[in-house]
Amino acid sequence: MTGRVIAVGGHESDGAAALTGVLGPEVVRVAGGRELVREVRSARAGGERVCVVPMTLGRDPSLVADTARTLLALDASERAGTVLAEPFGITAHLVGWLRTLATRVPDDRALLVTAPSGDPFSDADLFRTARLVRQYGRHRTVEVALLGGDPGLAEGVRRCRALGAPRVVVLPAAWAVPEPTGVPHTEYGGPLLSGSAAAGVLASRVREAQDRYERSGDDGVARALAADHDHGHAHSHGPDGHDHDHGHSHSHSHGHGHSHSHSHGHGDSHGAGPDPGGDHHHRTPPHAPGAGTEPPVRHQGAVPDLVPSHRSPR
């Protein structure tokens, strides 16, 4: 019995369209929703096991939760042979991958970290990512451009030039970042990951999900439902800072700020750790600015040139 790997794309990959040419032909690429349901049902009707991988690079936790909710719509027989893998990457991985690209750029260039615009919180997270790239790199100017948002590519280039950079190198922080052809003083520093590196990370996610299912019967759906819990407006913990007394629609507005952070507060501590396909949930204390401890750069060559495993859970 063979298995089918389904990669689900969001705004970082233009609804999975940008994954074409990055992932091998054996990987099915869908935008989620009805497309995902149709592919899973097709595979299960043919007796195939299914592994679904949310292809976020860390800025779209809602993609993970939405994918889990979609899988809940399947009937029991369809869900029995379907597992949901951990997301392809988290923000910490994205920081590490961008830092690897930055090591190839001359010091006098400005870096323009670029990605398609998402919701305001995903866009804000891109600024945080760029700040971490600058913090642990050697480039004095690191700016942000949002495709379809503000600041756009032209404005990002203008800012870099105004800060004295002779040339600007676009670093793609998403799957869907076209080369800036025709933009003066600008060159392309991507792609973010080579095809072999992307295949290695994907294979690791699939293998972890299948092993987890074989060991404990955990299909990964319940855990993924809470993936976007901290994405959006900060949550009030009340005056004592403990009990939650709020919903999770993230449409509520607050008249006060919050200083706490959750799952997105670790980008600088393990974004350039060893293998990006390894256990990315092990947390280490973040590096304090000025502490003099720079995390090592993760190189794409550390990722094995693999294709997704199709070993079926027993």
LUMTOR-412419 format. One record per residue (C-alpha): chain; residue number from 1; x, y, z. Coordinates in steps of 0.25 Angstrom, whole numbers, plus 5000, padded with zeros to 4 digits. Layout:
N
<node unit="A" pos="NUM" xx="X" yy="Y" zz="Z"/>
...
***
This chain:
314
<node unit="A" pos="1" xx="5000" yy="5000" zz="5000"/>
<node unit="A" pos="2" xx="5006" yy="5013" zz="4996"/>
<node unit="A" pos="3" xx="5004" yy="5027" zz="5002"/>
<node unit="A" pos="4" xx="5000" yy="5040" zz="4997"/>
<node unit="A" pos="5" xx="5007" yy="5053" zz="5001"/>
<node unit="A" pos="6" xx="4998" yy="5066" zz="5000"/>
<node unit="A" pos="7" xx="5005" yy="5079" zz="5002"/>
<node unit="A" pos="8" xx="4995" yy="5090" zz="5006"/>
<node unit="A" pos="9" xx="4999" yy="5105" zz="5002"/>
<node unit="A" pos="10" xx="4994" yy="5118" zz="5007"/>
<node unit="A" pos="11" xx="4998" yy="5133" zz="5004"/>
<node unit="A" pos="12" xx="5013" yy="5129" zz="5005"/>
<node unit="A" pos="13" xx="5012" yy="5121" zz="4993"/>
<node unit="A" pos="14" xx="5000" yy="5127" zz="4985"/>
<node unit="A" pos="15" xx="4991" yy="5116" zz="4989"/>
<node unit="A" pos="16" xx="5001" yy="5105" zz="4986"/>
<node unit="A" pos="17" xx="5003" yy="5110" zz="4972"/>
<node unit="A" pos="18" xx="5018" yy="5115" zz="4975"/>
<node unit="A" pos="19" xx="5021" yy="5100" zz="4980"/>
<node unit="A" pos="20" xx="5021" yy="5096" zz="4966"/>
<node unit="A" pos="21" xx="5035" yy="5093" zz="4962"/>
<node unit="A" pos="22" xx="5040" yy="5093" zz="4976"/>
<node unit="A" pos="23" xx="5033" yy="5080" zz="4981"/>
<node unit="A" pos="24" xx="5034" yy="5067" zz="4973"/>
<node unit="A" pos="25" xx="5023" yy="5062" zz="4964"/>
<node unit="A" pos="26" xx="5020" yy="5051" zz="4974"/>
<node unit="A" pos="27" xx="5015" yy="5062" zz="4984"/>
<node unit="A" pos="28" xx="5001" yy="5067" zz="4982"/>
<node unit="A" pos="29" xx="4999" yy="5082" zz="4983"/>
<node unit="A" pos="30" xx="4986" yy="5088" zz="4988"/>
<node unit="A" pos="31" xx="4981" yy="5101" zz="4993"/>
<node unit="A" pos="32" xx="4973" yy="5095" zz="5004"/>
<node unit="A" pos="33" xx="4958" yy="5094" zz="5006"/>
<node unit="A" pos="34" xx="4950" yy="5086" zz="4996"/>
<node unit="A" pos="35" xx="4963" yy="5083" zz="4988"/>
<node unit="A" pos="36" xx="4969" yy="5076" zz="5000"/>
<node unit="A" pos="37" xx="4956" yy="5069" zz="5003"/>
<node unit="A" pos="38" xx="4955" yy="5064" zz="4989"/>
<node unit="A" pos="39" xx="4970" yy="5059" zz="4989"/>
<node unit="A" pos="40" xx="4969" yy="5052" zz="5002"/>
<node unit="A" pos="41" xx="4956" yy="5045" zz="4998"/>
<node unit="A" pos="42" xx="4962" yy="5041" zz="4985"/>
<node unit="A" pos="43" xx="4974" yy="5035" zz="4992"/>
<node unit="A" pos="44" xx="4966" yy="5028" zz="5003"/>
<node unit="A" pos="45" xx="4956" yy="5022" zz="4992"/>
<node unit="A" pos="46" xx="4968" yy="5016" zz="4986"/>
<node unit="A" pos="47" xx="4973" yy="5010" zz="4999"/>
<node unit="A" pos="48" xx="4985" yy="5020" zz="5000"/>
<node unit="A" pos="49" xx="4990" yy="5025" zz="5013"/>
<node unit="A" pos="50" xx="4990" yy="5040" zz="5013"/>
<node unit="A" pos="51" xx="5000" yy="5050" zz="5020"/>
<node unit="A" pos="52" xx="4996" yy="5065" zz="5019"/>
<node unit="A" pos="53" xx="5007" yy="5076" zz="5021"/>
<node unit="A" pos="54" xx="5003" yy="5090" zz="5023"/>
<node unit="A" pos="55" xx="5014" yy="5098" zz="5015"/>
<node unit="A" pos="56" xx="5015" yy="5110" zz="5023"/>
<node unit="A" pos="57" xx="5029" yy="5116" zz="5026"/>
<node unit="A" pos="58" xx="5025" yy="5121" zz="5040"/>
<node unit="A" pos="59" xx="5016" yy="5133" zz="5036"/>
<node unit="A" pos="60" xx="5003" yy="5126" zz="5034"/>
<node unit="A" pos="61" xx="4999" yy="5118" zz="5046"/>
<node unit="A" pos="62" xx="4984" yy="5120" zz="5042"/>
<node unit="A" pos="63" xx="4988" yy="5111" zz="5030"/>
<node unit="A" pos="64" xx="4991" yy="5100" zz="5040"/>
<node unit="A" pos="65" xx="4978" yy="5101" zz="5048"/>
<node unit="A" pos="66" xx="4970" yy="5103" zz="5036"/>
<node unit="A" pos="67" xx="4976" yy="5090" zz="5030"/>
<node unit="A" pos="68" xx="4972" yy="5082" zz="5043"/>
<node unit="A" pos="69" xx="4958" yy="5088" zz="5043"/>
<node unit="A" pos="70" xx="4956" yy="5083" zz="5028"/>
<node unit="A" pos="71" xx="4961" yy="5069" zz="5032"/>
<node unit="A" pos="72" xx="4951" yy="5068" zz="5043"/>
<node unit="A" pos="73" xx="4940" yy="5069" zz="5032"/>
<node unit="A" pos="74" xx="4944" yy="5055" zz="5027"/>
<node unit="A" pos="75" xx="4937" yy="5043" zz="5031"/>
<node unit="A" pos="76" xx="4943" yy="5033" zz="5041"/>
<node unit="A" pos="77" xx="4948" yy="5023" zz="5030"/>
<node unit="A" pos="78" xx="4955" yy="5035" zz="5022"/>
<node unit="A" pos="79" xx="4961" yy="5040" zz="5035"/>
<node unit="A" pos="80" xx="4966" yy="5026" zz="5039"/>
<node unit="A" pos="81" xx="4977" yy="5026" zz="5029"/>
<node unit="A" pos="82" xx="4980" yy="5041" zz="5029"/>
<node unit="A" pos="83" xx="4991" yy="5048" zz="5037"/>
<node unit="A" pos="84" xx="4994" yy="5063" zz="5038"/>
<node unit="A" pos="85" xx="5009" yy="5066" zz="5039"/>
<node unit="A" pos="86" xx="5015" yy="5078" zz="5047"/>
<node unit="A" pos="87" xx="5016" yy="5090" zz="5038"/>
<node unit="A" pos="88" xx="5028" yy="5091" zz="5028"/>
<node unit="A" pos="89" xx="5034" yy="5102" zz="5036"/>
<node unit="A" pos="90" xx="5033" yy="5112" zz="5047"/>
<node unit="A" pos="91" xx="5038" yy="5126" zz="5048"/>
<node unit="A" pos="92" xx="5051" yy="5121" zz="5054"/>
<node unit="A" pos="93" xx="5054" yy="5113" zz="5042"/>
<node unit="A" pos="94" xx="5051" yy="5125" zz="5033"/>
<node unit="A" pos="95" xx="5061" yy="5133" zz="5041"/>
<node unit="A" pos="96" xx="5072" yy="5123" zz="5039"/>
<node unit="A" pos="97" xx="5069" yy="5121" zz="5024"/>
<node unit="A" pos="98" xx="5069" yy="5136" zz="5022"/>
<node unit="A" pos="99" xx="5082" yy="5137" zz="5029"/>
<node unit="A" pos="100" xx="5088" yy="5126" zz="5020"/>
<node unit="A" pos="101" xx="5085" yy="5134" zz="5008"/>
<node unit="A" pos="102" xx="5090" yy="5147" zz="5014"/>
<node unit="A" pos="103" xx="5104" yy="5140" zz="5016"/>
<node unit="A" pos="104" xx="5105" yy="5140" zz="5001"/>
<node unit="A" pos="105" xx="5102" yy="5155" zz="4999"/>
<node unit="A" pos="106" xx="5114" yy="5165" zz="5000"/>
<node unit="A" pos="107" xx="5114" yy="5174" zz="5012"/>
<node unit="A" pos="108" xx="5111" yy="5187" zz="5005"/>
<node unit="A" pos="109" xx="5098" yy="5182" zz="4999"/>
<node unit="A" pos="110" xx="5085" yy="5185" zz="5006"/>
<node unit="A" pos="111" xx="5076" yy="5173" zz="5009"/>
<node unit="A" pos="112" xx="5061" yy="5174" zz="5006"/>
<node unit="A" pos="113" xx="5053" yy="5163" zz="5012"/>
<node unit="A" pos="114" xx="5041" yy="5161" zz="5003"/>
<node unit="A" pos="115" xx="5028" yy="5153" zz="5004"/>
<node unit="A" pos="116" xx="5014" yy="5154" zz="4999"/>
<node unit="A" pos="117" xx="5005" yy="5162" zz="5009"/>
<node unit="A" pos="118" xx="4996" yy="5154" zz="5018"/>
<node unit="A" pos="119" xx="4988" yy="5159" zz="5030"/>
<node unit="A" pos="120" xx="4994" yy="5170" zz="5039"/>
<node unit="A" pos="121" xx="5000" yy="5160" zz="5049"/>
<node unit="A" pos="122" xx="5007" yy="5152" zz="5038"/>
<node unit="A" pos="123" xx="5012" yy="5165" zz="5032"/>
<node unit="A" pos="124" xx="5017" yy="5170" zz="5046"/>
<node unit="A" pos="125" xx="5024" yy="5156" zz="5048"/>
<node unit="A" pos="126" xx="5032" yy="5159" zz="5035"/>
<node unit="A" pos="127" xx="5038" yy="5171" zz="5041"/>
<node unit="A" pos="128" xx="5042" yy="5164" zz="5054"/>
<node unit="A" pos="129" xx="5048" yy="5153" zz="5045"/>
<node unit="A" pos="130" xx="5056" yy="5164" zz="5037"/>
<node unit="A" pos="131" xx="5061" yy="5170" zz="5050"/>
<node unit="A" pos="132" xx="5066" yy="5156" zz="5055"/>
<node unit="A" pos="133" xx="5073" yy="5155" zz="5041"/>
<node unit="A" pos="134" xx="5080" yy="5168" zz="5044"/>
<node unit="A" pos="135" xx="5083" yy="5165" zz="5058"/>
<node unit="A" pos="136" xx="5091" yy="5153" zz="5055"/>
<node unit="A" pos="137" xx="5097" yy="5157" zz="5042"/>
<node unit="A" pos="138" xx="5107" yy="5167" zz="5036"/>
<node unit="A" pos="139" xx="5098" yy="5175" zz="5028"/>
<node unit="A" pos="140" xx="5095" yy="5189" zz="5033"/>
<node unit="A" pos="141" xx="5083" yy="5191" zz="5025"/>
<node unit="A" pos="142" xx="5071" yy="5181" zz="5025"/>
<node unit="A" pos="143" xx="5058" yy="5186" zz="5021"/>
<node unit="A" pos="144" xx="5044" yy="5179" zz="5018"/>
<node unit="A" pos="145" xx="5036" yy="5179" zz="5005"/>
<node unit="A" pos="146" xx="5021" yy="5173" zz="5005"/>
<node unit="A" pos="147" xx="5016" yy="5169" zz="4991"/>
<node unit="A" pos="148" xx="5002" yy="5174" zz="4990"/>
<node unit="A" pos="149" xx="5004" yy="5182" zz="5003"/>
<node unit="A" pos="150" xx="5011" yy="5194" zz="5009"/>
<node unit="A" pos="151" xx="5023" yy="5196" zz="5008"/>
<node unit="A" pos="152" xx="5023" yy="5190" zz="4994"/>
<node unit="A" pos="153" xx="5035" yy="5186" zz="4986"/>
<node unit="A" pos="154" xx="5038" yy="5200" zz="4980"/>
<node unit="A" pos="155" xx="5037" yy="5206" zz="4994"/>
<node unit="A" pos="156" xx="5046" yy="5196" zz="5000"/>
<node unit="A" pos="157" xx="5057" yy="5198" zz="4990"/>
<node unit="A" pos="158" xx="5055" yy="5214" zz="4991"/>
<node unit="A" pos="159" xx="5057" yy="5213" zz="5006"/>
<node unit="A" pos="160" xx="5070" yy="5204" zz="5005"/>
<node unit="A" pos="161" xx="5076" yy="5214" zz="4995"/>
<node unit="A" pos="162" xx="5072" yy="5226" zz="5003"/>
<node unit="A" pos="163" xx="5080" yy="5219" zz="5014"/>
<node unit="A" pos="164" xx="5093" yy="5219" zz="5005"/>
<node unit="A" pos="165" xx="5093" yy="5205" zz="5000"/>
<node unit="A" pos="166" xx="5098" yy="5204" zz="4985"/>
<node unit="A" pos="167" xx="5090" yy="5192" zz="4982"/>
<node unit="A" pos="168" xx="5079" yy="5184" zz="4988"/>
<node unit="A" pos="169" xx="5078" yy="5169" zz="4989"/>
<node unit="A" pos="170" xx="5063" yy="5163" zz="4990"/>
<node unit="A" pos="171" xx="5063" yy="5152" zz="5000"/>
<node unit="A" pos="172" xx="5050" yy="5143" zz="4998"/>
<node unit="A" pos="173" xx="5043" yy="5140" zz="5011"/>
<node unit="A" pos="174" xx="5032" yy="5132" zz="5004"/>
<node unit="A" pos="175" xx="5031" yy="5122" zz="4993"/>
<node unit="A" pos="176" xx="5024" yy="5133" zz="4984"/>
<node unit="A" pos="177" xx="5034" yy="5144" zz="4982"/>
<node unit="A" pos="178" xx="5037" yy="5147" zz="4967"/>
<node unit="A" pos="179" xx="5051" yy="5152" zz="4963"/>
<node unit="A" pos="180" xx="5051" yy="5167" zz="4963"/>
<node unit="A" pos="181" xx="5054" yy="5168" zz="4948"/>
<node unit="A" pos="182" xx="5054" yy="5183" zz="4943"/>
<node unit="A" pos="183" xx="5056" yy="5189" zz="4957"/>
<node unit="A" pos="184" xx="5068" yy="5198" zz="4956"/>
<node unit="A" pos="185" xx="5079" yy="5195" zz="4966"/>
<node unit="A" pos="186" xx="5073" yy="5182" zz="4970"/>
<node unit="A" pos="187" xx="5077" yy="5167" zz="4969"/>
<node unit="A" pos="188" xx="5071" yy="5154" zz="4974"/>
<node unit="A" pos="189" xx="5077" yy="5147" zz="4986"/>
<node unit="A" pos="190" xx="5068" yy="5134" zz="4985"/>
<node unit="A" pos="191" xx="5062" yy="5124" zz="4984"/>
<node unit="A" pos="192" xx="5060" yy="5122" zz="4999"/>
<node unit="A" pos="193" xx="5062" yy="5107" zz="4998"/>
<node unit="A" pos="194" xx="5068" yy="5099" zz="4988"/>
<node unit="A" pos="195" xx="5059" yy="5087" zz="4982"/>
<node unit="A" pos="196" xx="5067" yy="5077" zz="4990"/>
<node unit="A" pos="197" xx="5067" yy="5085" zz="5003"/>
<node unit="A" pos="198" xx="5051" yy="5086" zz="5002"/>
<node unit="A" pos="199" xx="5050" yy="5071" zz="4999"/>
<node unit="A" pos="200" xx="5059" yy="5068" zz="5011"/>
<node unit="A" pos="201" xx="5050" yy="5076" zz="5020"/>
<node unit="A" pos="202" xx="5037" yy="5071" zz="5015"/>
<node unit="A" pos="203" xx="5042" yy="5056" zz="5016"/>
<node unit="A" pos="204" xx="5045" yy="5059" zz="5030"/>
<node unit="A" pos="205" xx="5032" yy="5065" zz="5033"/>
<node unit="A" pos="206" xx="5025" yy="5053" zz="5027"/>
<node unit="A" pos="207" xx="5034" yy="5043" zz="5034"/>
<node unit="A" pos="208" xx="5031" yy="5049" zz="5047"/>
<node unit="A" pos="209" xx="5016" yy="5049" zz="5045"/>
<node unit="A" pos="210" xx="5016" yy="5034" zz="5041"/>
<node unit="A" pos="211" xx="5025" yy="5030" zz="5052"/>
<node unit="A" pos="212" xx="5016" yy="5037" zz="5062"/>
<node unit="A" pos="213" xx="5003" yy="5031" zz="5057"/>
<node unit="A" pos="214" xx="5010" yy="5017" zz="5057"/>
<node unit="A" pos="215" xx="5014" yy="5019" zz="5072"/>
<node unit="A" pos="216" xx="5002" yy="5025" zz="5078"/>
<node unit="A" pos="217" xx="4991" yy="5026" zz="5067"/>
<node unit="A" pos="218" xx="4992" yy="5041" zz="5068"/>
<node unit="A" pos="219" xx="4988" yy="5047" zz="5055"/>
<node unit="A" pos="220" xx="4992" yy="5061" zz="5058"/>
<node unit="A" pos="221" xx="4979" yy="5068" zz="5056"/>
<node unit="A" pos="222" xx="4976" yy="5071" zz="5070"/>
<node unit="A" pos="223" xx="4989" yy="5078" zz="5073"/>
<node unit="A" pos="224" xx="4988" yy="5086" zz="5060"/>
<node unit="A" pos="225" xx="4975" yy="5092" zz="5063"/>
<node unit="A" pos="226" xx="4981" yy="5101" zz="5073"/>
<node unit="A" pos="227" xx="4993" yy="5106" zz="5064"/>
<node unit="A" pos="228" xx="4987" yy="5120" zz="5062"/>
<node unit="A" pos="229" xx="4983" yy="5122" zz="5077"/>
<node unit="A" pos="230" xx="4993" yy="5133" zz="5079"/>
<node unit="A" pos="231" xx="4992" yy="5139" zz="5065"/>
<node unit="A" pos="232" xx="4985" yy="5152" zz="5065"/>
<node unit="A" pos="233" xx="4981" yy="5161" zz="5076"/>
<node unit="A" pos="234" xx="4988" yy="5158" zz="5089"/>
<node unit="A" pos="235" xx="4980" yy="5151" zz="5099"/>
<node unit="A" pos="236" xx="4976" yy="5157" zz="5113"/>
<node unit="A" pos="237" xx="4980" yy="5148" zz="5124"/>
<node unit="A" pos="238" xx="4973" yy="5156" zz="5135"/>
<node unit="A" pos="239" xx="4979" yy="5164" zz="5146"/>
<node unit="A" pos="240" xx="4986" yy="5152" zz="5152"/>
<node unit="A" pos="241" xx="4992" yy="5147" zz="5139"/>
<node unit="A" pos="242" xx="4987" yy="5133" zz="5139"/>
<node unit="A" pos="243" xx="4973" yy="5129" zz="5136"/>
<node unit="A" pos="244" xx="4968" yy="5131" zz="5121"/>
<node unit="A" pos="245" xx="4954" yy="5136" zz="5120"/>
<node unit="A" pos="246" xx="4953" yy="5139" zz="5105"/>
<node unit="A" pos="247" xx="4949" yy="5133" zz="5092"/>
<node unit="A" pos="248" xx="4958" yy="5131" zz="5081"/>
<node unit="A" pos="249" xx="4952" yy="5137" zz="5069"/>
<node unit="A" pos="250" xx="4963" yy="5148" zz="5069"/>
<node unit="A" pos="251" xx="4953" yy="5159" zz="5064"/>
<node unit="A" pos="252" xx="4952" yy="5165" zz="5078"/>
<node unit="A" pos="253" xx="4959" yy="5179" zz="5080"/>
<node unit="A" pos="254" xx="4966" yy="5183" zz="5093"/>
<node unit="A" pos="255" xx="4969" yy="5196" zz="5099"/>
<node unit="A" pos="256" xx="4982" yy="5192" zz="5105"/>
<node unit="A" pos="257" xx="4995" yy="5186" zz="5102"/>
<node unit="A" pos="258" xx="5001" yy="5173" zz="5105"/>
<node unit="A" pos="259" xx="5015" yy="5169" zz="5108"/>
<node unit="A" pos="260" xx="5015" yy="5154" zz="5108"/>
<node unit="A" pos="261" xx="5018" yy="5145" zz="5097"/>
<node unit="A" pos="262" xx="5016" yy="5131" zz="5093"/>
<node unit="A" pos="263" xx="5020" yy="5122" zz="5082"/>
<node unit="A" pos="264" xx="5025" yy="5133" zz="5073"/>
<node unit="A" pos="265" xx="5036" yy="5138" zz="5083"/>
<node unit="A" pos="266" xx="5047" yy="5128" zz="5080"/>
<node unit="A" pos="267" xx="5051" yy="5132" zz="5066"/>
<node unit="A" pos="268" xx="5065" yy="5136" zz="5070"/>
<node unit="A" pos="269" xx="5068" yy="5125" zz="5079"/>
<node unit="A" pos="270" xx="5067" yy="5113" zz="5069"/>
<node unit="A" pos="271" xx="5065" yy="5119" zz="5056"/>
<node unit="A" pos="272" xx="5079" yy="5115" zz="5051"/>
<node unit="A" pos="273" xx="5080" yy="5102" zz="5059"/>
<node unit="A" pos="274" xx="5085" yy="5089" zz="5053"/>
<node unit="A" pos="275" xx="5076" yy="5081" zz="5043"/>
<node unit="A" pos="276" xx="5063" yy="5089" zz="5040"/>
<node unit="A" pos="277" xx="5056" yy="5076" zz="5038"/>
<node unit="A" pos="278" xx="5059" yy="5072" zz="5053"/>
<node unit="A" pos="279" xx="5051" yy="5074" zz="5065"/>
<node unit="A" pos="280" xx="5047" yy="5088" zz="5064"/>
<node unit="A" pos="281" xx="5039" yy="5089" zz="5077"/>
<node unit="A" pos="282" xx="5051" yy="5088" zz="5086"/>
<node unit="A" pos="283" xx="5053" yy="5102" zz="5092"/>
<node unit="A" pos="284" xx="5065" yy="5109" zz="5097"/>
<node unit="A" pos="285" xx="5066" yy="5122" zz="5104"/>
<node unit="A" pos="286" xx="5067" yy="5134" zz="5094"/>
<node unit="A" pos="287" xx="5079" yy="5141" zz="5091"/>
<node unit="A" pos="288" xx="5079" yy="5155" zz="5098"/>
<node unit="A" pos="289" xx="5083" yy="5166" zz="5089"/>
<node unit="A" pos="290" xx="5098" yy="5170" zz="5092"/>
<node unit="A" pos="291" xx="5100" yy="5157" zz="5099"/>
<node unit="A" pos="292" xx="5111" yy="5153" zz="5089"/>
<node unit="A" pos="293" xx="5106" yy="5140" zz="5086"/>
<node unit="A" pos="294" xx="5102" yy="5138" zz="5072"/>
<node unit="A" pos="295" xx="5095" yy="5125" zz="5068"/>
<node unit="A" pos="296" xx="5101" yy="5117" zz="5057"/>
<node unit="A" pos="297" xx="5097" yy="5119" zz="5042"/>
<node unit="A" pos="298" xx="5089" yy="5107" zz="5037"/>
<node unit="A" pos="299" xx="5094" yy="5103" zz="5023"/>
<node unit="A" pos="300" xx="5085" yy="5097" zz="5013"/>
<node unit="A" pos="301" xx="5095" yy="5086" zz="5011"/>
<node unit="A" pos="302" xx="5092" yy="5080" zz="5024"/>
<node unit="A" pos="303" xx="5078" yy="5076" zz="5019"/>
<node unit="A" pos="304" xx="5078" yy="5062" zz="5013"/>
<node unit="A" pos="305" xx="5074" yy="5061" zz="4998"/>
<node unit="A" pos="306" xx="5062" yy="5052" zz="5001"/>
<node unit="A" pos="307" xx="5048" yy="5050" zz="4995"/>
<node unit="A" pos="308" xx="5036" yy="5049" zz="5003"/>
<node unit="A" pos="309" xx="5034" yy="5035" zz="5010"/>
<node unit="A" pos="310" xx="5022" yy="5028" zz="5006"/>
<node unit="A" pos="311" xx="5023" yy="5017" zz="5016"/>
<node unit="A" pos="312" xx="5009" yy="5014" zz="5021"/>
<node unit="A" pos="313" xx="5006" yy="5013" zz="5036"/>
<node unit="A" pos="314" xx="5003" yy="4999" zz="5041"/>
***
